[in-house]
Amino acid sequence: MPVHNADIAAVFNEIADLLEMEDANPFRIRAYRNAARVVEDSGRDVRAMVAAGEDLTDLPGIGADLAGKIRETVETGKSSLLERLRREVPPAIAELLHVPNLGPKRVRLLWHDLGVQTLEQLRRAARDGRIRDVPGFGLKSERKILEAVEAHLSKNRRFKLAVATQYAEALKAHLEEVAGVEGVEVAGSFRRRQETVGDLDILVVAAPDSPAMAAFTGYDEVAEVLASGPTRASVRLKSGLQVDLRVVAPESYGAALCYFTGSKAHGIALRGLAQDRGLKINEYGVFREERRIAGESEASVYRALELPLIPPELREDRGEIQAAREGRLPRLVEVADLRGDLHAHTLATDGRDSLEDMARAAAAAGLHYLAITDHSRRLTMAHGLGPERLARQIEEIDRMNENLKGIRLLKGIEVDILESGSLDLPDFILARLDVVVGAVHSRFDLSQ
């Protein structure tokens, strides 16, 4: 089964959680959490690095031991350490770690003191008023846990767009290799580039005798086939992500893309426009009585409704149809439009490169400015900057700006907001900066 960066990060985060439940060495726990963050944030496909025989210790903070565990996860799809740790705790207890206001140490307490091993047992313990008597908890904590576990049980899981992309692109590439497949597109909220994705909708243009459906339901990452037919199927991947597939004819491809990409409200608005013109619109095309007059492309669908093509990202029924009617559709921002970056870390904390290398890379990318915003001292695991080290960095940036051509470095910091609401660094040093980013890295339960 293909292993993505998100899968490796999930393995290391779970290892860290289970080690913390066992009250293991804090430095060992931190190493796995850092490794999870490095892999998840990496712009490189770690699986491709392993396939190419690259040295994984080139990744920041990854030593030989962690590199070996990454390689094991990529090559086998499993982690022997994680499997051993899982055997040492009840099977369902890991689900408790996903409940807000519960960390590994508190889960361990509830397990040992109350015998809580499942979400339902946790809800029952909170409802019965038994959690408040456990050392380290209380009535307020008990209420928060009850609210959190009920919300957790009632909501559907959503995936960050960047994580969903890893699964979507791999599945799309798999389907494009199938005989008889002429086109593959991922539609839905994914194509609208929403921040989170509940599921994936994939459209495939294929010949009637194409084995596309069998290739989809037989994909290595499929954990469960929910439904399957000649032209549609639904599966759940091992990651938990649900994927729905539709096989469509070429003459209906554009109509299906419109139908399955836009939000529900956008689709209703389009159908209203069609009715006003005596037309009918669905996933098969635009029809005047029984005759299809459009549908082979998205542009043809919108043209039949007397509209220009509306970009997928705008299809939310938030004024885009009126703007399209009046010729006021905005031009979407593209990578070439970017002029600067207001958040970047260097080797001074948890970045990978020096100030000079960062400036050179930013200029090569066509940027005009780059803000250096390393961590402040509170984030000790990232070797955060105190006033003295930050002052030296400020002076170094000033010297570099005198000689840099085509790029300007801005002086900044990612400063922690402390429990008291005050900042991690004094005003006299912050006043010397161009950019100050306020950050909360712990104590997420504090009031606004």
C-alpha positions in Angstrom: 0.0 0.0 0.0 1.4 3.4 -0.9 2.5 5.3 2.3 2.1 9.1 2.2 3.8 11.7 4.4 0.6 12.1 6.4 0.6 8.4 7.2 4.2 8.5 8.5 3.4 11.5 10.6 0.3 9.8 12.0 2.4 6.7 13.0 5.0 8.9 14.8 2.4 10.9 16.6 0.6 7.8 17.8 4.0 6.4 19.0 4.6 9.6 20.9 1.1 9.4 22.4 1.5 5.8 23.5 5.0 6.5 24.9 3.6 9.4 26.9 0.8 7.2 28.3 3.6 4.9 29.5 5.4 7.8 31.1 8.4 7.3 28.9 11.5 9.6 28.6 10.2 13.1 27.6 13.1 13.5 25.2 12.2 10.3 23.4 8.6 11.5 23.1 9.7 14.9 21.8 11.9 13.2 19.2 8.9 11.4 17.7 6.7 14.5 17.8 9.4 16.5 16.0 9.8 13.8 13.4 6.1 13.7 12.8 6.1 17.5 12.2 9.1 17.4 10.0 7.7 14.7 7.8 4.2 16.2 7.6 5.6 19.7 6.8 8.2 18.5 4.3 7.8 19.6 0.7 9.4 16.3 -0.4 7.5 13.0 -0.8 9.4 10.9 1.7 8.2 7.7 -0.1 10.0 8.9 -3.2 13.1 9.7 -1.2 13.2 6.1 0.1 12.7 4.8 -3.4 15.6 6.9 -4.7 17.8 5.7 -1.9 18.3 9.2 -0.5 19.7 9.7 3.0 16.7 10.5 5.2 19.0 11.9 7.9 19.2 15.0 5.6 15.8 15.8 6.9 16.1 18.2 9.9 16.1 16.4 13.3 16.0 12.9 11.8 18.8 10.7 13.0 19.7 7.1 12.0 17.2 5.5 14.3 14.2 7.6 13.1 15.3 7.3 9.5 15.2 3.5 9.9 11.7 3.7 11.3 10.6 5.9 8.5 12.0 3.5 5.9 10.3 0.5 7.7 7.0 2.3 7.5 7.3 3.2 3.9 8.5 -0.2 2.8 6.1 -2.4 4.9 3.2 0.0 5.6 3.7 -0.8 9.3 5.8 0.1 12.3 6.9 -2.7 14.6 7.4 -0.3 17.5 3.8 1.1 17.1 2.4 -2.5 16.9 4.2 -3.4 20.1 3.0 -0.3 21.9 -0.6 -0.9 20.8 -0.5 -4.4 22.3 0.4 -2.9 25.6 -2.9 -0.9 25.8 -6.6 -1.7 25.2 -7.4 -1.7 21.5 -10.0 1.2 21.6 -8.1 3.5 23.9 -6.2 5.3 21.2 -9.5 6.9 20.1 -9.7 8.7 23.4 -6.6 10.7 22.4 -8.6 12.5 19.7 -10.9 14.0 22.2 -10.1 17.7 23.0 -9.0 18.5 26.5 -7.6 14.9 26.9 -3.9 14.2 26.4 -2.0 10.9 26.8 -1.4 11.5 30.5 -5.0 12.3 31.3 -6.2 9.3 29.3 -3.8 7.1 31.3 -5.3 8.4 34.5 -8.8 7.7 33.4 -7.9 4.3 32.3 -6.1 3.3 35.5 -8.5 5.0 37.9 -11.9 4.5 36.3 -11.2 1.7 33.8 -12.2 3.9 30.9 -11.2 2.4 27.6 -13.7 3.6 25.0 -15.5 6.8 24.0 -18.8 5.4 25.3 -17.3 4.5 28.7 -15.8 8.0 28.8 -19.2 9.6 28.1 -20.8 7.4 30.8 -18.1 8.3 33.4 -18.6 12.0 32.7 -22.4 11.8 32.8 -22.2 9.8 36.1 -20.0 12.5 37.7 -17.1 10.1 38.3 -14.4 12.0 36.5 -14.5 15.0 38.8 -13.1 12.8 41.7 -10.0 11.7 39.7 -6.9 13.7 40.8 -6.0 16.4 38.3 -9.6 16.8 37.1 -12.7 18.5 38.6 -16.2 19.5 37.8 -15.2 22.0 35.2 -12.9 19.5 33.4 -15.6 16.9 33.6 -18.2 19.2 31.8 -15.6 20.1 29.1 -14.8 16.4 28.5 -18.5 15.5 28.3 -19.1 18.3 25.7 -16.0 17.3 23.8 -16.8 13.6 23.6 -20.4 14.1 22.6 -19.3 16.5 19.8 -16.6 14.1 18.7 -19.1 11.2 18.5 -21.6 13.3 16.5 -19.3 14.8 13.9 -17.9 13.4 10.7 -14.1 13.4 10.3 -12.7 16.0 7.9 -9.3 16.1 6.4 -7.1 19.1 5.8 -6.8 19.9 2.1 -3.1 19.2 2.1 -3.6 15.8 3.6 -6.5 14.9 1.3 -4.4 16.0 -1.7 -1.9 13.2 -0.9 -4.6 10.5 -1.2 -6.4 12.2 -4.1 -3.4 12.6 -6.3 -2.2 9.0 -5.7 -5.6 7.6 -6.5 -6.0 9.8 -9.6 -2.7 8.7 -10.9 -3.7 5.0 -10.3 -6.9 5.5 -12.3 -5.3 7.3 -15.2 -3.2 4.2 -15.8 -6.3 2.0 -16.3 -7.0 0.8 -19.8 -9.8 2.7 -21.5 -9.8 5.6 -19.1 -9.7 8.9 -21.0 -9.9 11.4 -18.2 -9.9 11.6 -14.4 -10.9 14.6 -12.2 -11.4 15.0 -8.5 -14.5 17.2 -8.0 -16.4 18.4 -4.9 -15.1 20.6 -2.1 -11.6 19.3 -3.0 -11.8 21.0 -6.4 -13.2 24.1 -4.8 -10.1 24.1 -2.7 -11.9 24.2 0.7 -9.7 24.2 3.8 -11.0 20.8 4.8 -12.5 17.9 2.9 -15.1 15.5 4.2 -14.9 13.0 1.2 -13.6 12.8 -2.4 -15.8 12.8 -5.5 -13.9 11.4 -8.5 -15.2 11.5 -12.1 -13.8 9.2 -14.7 -14.4 9.3 -18.5 -14.0 5.7 -19.7 -15.2 3.2 -22.3 -18.1 0.9 -21.2 -15.8 -2.1 -21.1 -13.0 -0.3 -19.2 -11.9 -2.1 -15.9 -11.9 1.3 -14.1 -14.5 0.3 -11.5 -12.6 -2.9 -10.6 -9.4 -0.9 -10.4 -11.0 1.5 -8.1 -12.6 -1.0 -5.7 -9.5 -3.1 -5.8 -7.1 -0.2 -5.0 -4.5 -1.1 -2.4 -5.6 1.6 0.0 -9.3 0.6 0.1 -10.3 -0.7 3.5 -14.0 -1.2 2.7 -16.2 -1.2 -0.4 -19.4 0.6 0.6 -21.2 0.2 -2.7 -20.4 -0.8 -6.2 -22.2 -0.8 -9.5 -21.5 -0.4 -13.3 -21.1 3.4 -13.2 -20.7 4.3 -9.5 -19.0 3.1 -6.4 -18.1 4.2 -2.9 -15.2 3.1 -0.8 -13.5 4.0 2.5 -9.7 4.2 2.4 -7.6 2.9 5.2 -7.0 6.5 6.2 -10.8 6.8 6.9 -11.4 9.0 3.9 -14.5 8.1 1.9 -14.2 8.3 -1.9 -17.1 8.2 -4.4 -16.5 7.4 -8.1 -18.7 8.1 -11.1 -18.0 6.8 -14.6 -19.4 9.2 -17.1 -19.7 9.4 -20.9 -17.5 12.0 -22.8 -20.6 14.0 -23.8 -21.6 14.4 -20.2 -18.2 15.0 -18.6 -18.6 18.8 -18.4 -22.1 18.6 -16.9 -20.9 16.0 -14.4 -18.0 18.3 -13.4 -20.4 21.2 -12.9 -22.8 19.0 -10.9 -20.3 17.4 -8.6 -18.0 20.4 -8.1 -20.2 23.3 -7.1 -21.7 23.6 -3.6 -25.3 22.6 -3.2 -26.4 26.2 -3.2 -24.5 26.9 -6.4 -26.2 23.9 -8.1 -29.7 25.0 -7.0 -29.0 28.5 -8.5 -27.9 27.0 -11.8 -31.0 24.9 -12.0 -33.1 28.0 -11.4 -31.4 29.8 -14.2 -32.0 26.8 -16.5 -35.7 26.7 -15.6 -36.0 30.4 -16.4 -34.8 29.6 -19.9 -37.0 26.6 -20.4 -34.0 24.2 -19.9 -33.2 21.3 -17.6 -29.8 20.8 -16.2 -28.4 17.7 -14.4 -25.2 15.6 -14.3 -25.8 14.3 -17.8 -26.1 17.7 -19.6 -28.3 20.7 -20.3 -31.5 19.7 -22.1 -34.2 21.5 -24.1 -37.0 19.1 -23.7 -35.3 15.7 -24.6 -32.5 17.2 -26.7 -29.0 17.7 -25.1 -27.7 21.1 -26.0 -24.6 21.2 -23.8 -22.6 19.1 -21.4 -19.4 18.0 -23.1 -17.4 20.8 -21.3 -18.1 23.0 -18.3 -17.8 26.1 -20.6 -20.6 24.7 -22.7 -22.9 24.3 -19.6 -22.3 27.9 -18.4 -22.6 29.2 -22.0 -26.1 27.5 -22.3 -27.1 29.6 -19.2 -25.6 32.7 -20.8 -22.7 32.9 -18.4 -18.9 32.8 -18.7 -17.1 29.9 -17.1 -17.0 30.4 -13.3 -13.8 29.0 -11.7 -14.4 26.0 -9.4 -13.1 28.0 -6.4 -15.9 30.5 -6.7 -18.8 28.1 -7.0 -20.3 28.7 -3.5 -23.4 30.9 -4.4 -21.8 33.9 -2.7 -22.5 36.4 -5.5 -20.4 34.7 -8.2 -23.4 34.2 -10.6 -24.5 37.8 -10.4 -20.9 38.9 -10.9 -20.6 36.5 -13.9 -23.8 38.0 -15.4 -22.3 41.5 -15.1 -18.8 40.6 -16.3 -17.3 41.3 -12.9 -15.8 37.9 -12.1 -12.5 38.4 -10.2 -9.3 37.0 -11.5 -8.0 34.5 -9.1 -4.6 34.8 -7.4 -2.0 32.6 -9.0 1.5 31.6 -7.8 3.0 34.2 -10.2 1.2 37.0 -8.4 2.9 36.4 -5.1 5.4 39.1 -4.2 6.5 38.1 -0.7 6.3 35.7 2.3 5.6 37.0 5.8 6.5 33.8 7.7 9.8 31.9 7.4 12.2 30.1 9.8 15.9 29.8 9.5 18.6 27.6 11.0 18.5 29.8 14.1 15.5 27.8 15.3 13.8 25.0 13.5 14.4 26.0 9.8 16.8 24.2 7.5 18.8 27.1 5.9 20.7 30.2 6.7 19.5 33.8 6.2 21.7 34.1 3.1 20.3 30.9 1.6 16.7 31.9 2.4 17.2 35.3 0.7 18.8 33.7 -2.4 15.9 31.2 -2.7 13.3 33.9 -2.2 14.8 36.0 -4.9 15.0 33.0 -7.3 11.3 32.4 -6.7 10.6 35.9 -7.8 9.7 37.3 -4.4 10.4 41.0 -3.5 10.5 40.6 0.2 10.8 37.8 2.9 10.0 38.2 6.6 12.2 36.1 8.9 10.0 35.0 11.8 11.9 32.5 13.9 10.4 31.1 17.1 10.8 33.0 20.4 12.5 31.6 23.5 9.4 29.9 25.0 9.5 27.2 22.3 12.6 25.5 23.7 12.3 22.4 21.5 12.9 24.7 18.5 15.8 26.6 20.2 13.7 29.8 20.2 15.4 33.2 20.2 15.7 35.3 23.4 16.3 39.1 23.2 20.1 38.8 22.8 20.0 36.3 19.9 17.2 38.2 18.2 19.2 41.4 18.5 22.1 39.7 16.7 19.8 38.4 14.0 18.3 42.0 13.5 21.8 43.4 13.0 22.7 40.6 10.6 19.6 41.3 8.5 20.3 45.0 8.5 23.8 44.3 7.2 22.6 41.9 4.5 19.9 44.3 3.3 22.7 46.8 2.4 24.0 44.4 -0.2 21.0 42.4 -1.3 19.6 43.1 -4.8 16.0 42.4 -5.9 15.0 41.1 -2.5 14.5 42.7 1.0 14.5 40.8 4.2 12.0 41.9 6.8 12.8 41.5 10.5 10.3 39.5 12.5 9.6 36.9 15.2 6.9 34.3 15.9 6.4 35.3 19.5 4.6 33.1 22.0 1.5 34.4 23.8 2.0 33.3 27.4 -0.7 32.0 29.8 -1.0 35.5 31.3 -1.7 37.0 27.9 1.6 38.8 27.8 4.2 38.2 25.1 7.4 36.0 25.4 9.7 38.9 24.5 10.0 42.5 25.9 8.6 45.4 24.0 12.0 47.1 23.5 13.1 44.2 21.2 9.8 43.8 19.5 9.7 47.5 18.6 12.8 46.9 16.4 10.9 44.5 14.1 8.9 44.9 11.0 6.6 42.0 11.6 5.4 40.3 14.9 3.4 37.1 14.6 1.6 36.1 17.8 1.5 32.4 18.4 -0.1 30.0 20.9 1.7 26.6 21.1 0.2 25.3 24.3 -2.6 25.8 26.8 -5.3 26.0 24.1 -8.0 25.9 26.8 -7.4 29.5 28.0 -10.1 32.1 27.6 -10.1 34.7 24.7 
